[in-house]
Amino acid sequence: GLYDGEGNGKYLVFDLGGGTFDVSILELFENILEVRAVAGDNYLGGEDFTKILEKMFLKDQNIERTSLTVKEQNRLYRAAEKAKCALGDEESVTMELVLNDEKKETVIKAKDYEDACEELFMQIREPVKRSLSDAGLSLKDIDKVVLVGGATKSPVIRKFAAKLFHMIPDTTINPDETVALGAA
């Protein structure tokens, strides 16, 4: 979709999927797209942000993850995933989980969640720095940041990316379809 844009430019593609994170620096010049640098983290993805919510719930309820059955762990993951999606529209969400016929609830504020994600944000910064360095560019040289990968639909990720790059990232491309469109 970059060819359909406003012409020549330097792009940073921020690809945060479910289980991996990749950064690509691309340069488009006269319809030739050149990859200037690539960096990433094969062990960082959207699932890590879901696990943060799981940990917040378990800590608030004073529950050890190892005490949960596999079914309960799966229900906890689904509740955390649902909460992660809801945090985009709400300032706080209530995570609920039924354990031993008892309903457990934890209210999670968006700001607390964002603070708890700081370690993951630090992990994201490293490949970004490395890709810019490898390309011989600085942030001010980047014309557009494009968010791809399902995890970039999360408002906490979009807010972080806007702060990191000092610009509003391009979210016009469907992040779930981008890789398939590029391959096609």
ZILINPE-V763419 format. One line per field, one symbol per residue. ss: DSSP state (A for helix, B for strand, O for the rest). psi: psi as a letter, one per 30 degrees, with the letter a starting at -180 (. if undefined). burial: + if it has 16 or more other ideal C-beta (glycine too) atoms within 10 Angstrom, else -. A space follows every 10 residues. Layout:
# ZILINPE-V763419
ss->???
psi->???
burial->???
This chain:
# ZILINPE-V763419
ss->OAAAOOOOBB BBBBBBOOOO BBBBBBBBBO OBBBBBBBBB BOOOOAAAAA AAAAAAAAAA AOOOAAAOOA AAAAAAAAAA AAAAAAOOOO OBBBBBBBBO OBBBBBBBBA AAAAAAOAAA AAAAAAAAAA AAAAAOOOAA AOOBBBBBOA AAAOAAAAAA AAAAAOOOOB OOOOOOOAAA AAAO
psi->ffffagbklk kjjjjjaefl kkkkjkkkjh gkjkjelkla jfgkaeeeee eeeeeeeeee fhkkeffkle eeeeeeeeee eeeeeffefl flljkkkkkh gkkkkkkkke eeeeeffeee eeeeeeeeee eeeefhllef fkekkkklke fffkeeeeee eeeefhlklk gfkjfffeee eee.
burial->-+-------+ +++++++--+ ++++++++-- -----+++++ +--+++-+++ -+++-+++-- --+----+-- -+--++--++ +-++--+--- --+-+-+--- ---+-+-+-+ --++-++--+ +--+--++-+ ++--+-+--- -+-++++++- ++++-+++-+ +--++-+-++ --+-+--+-- ----
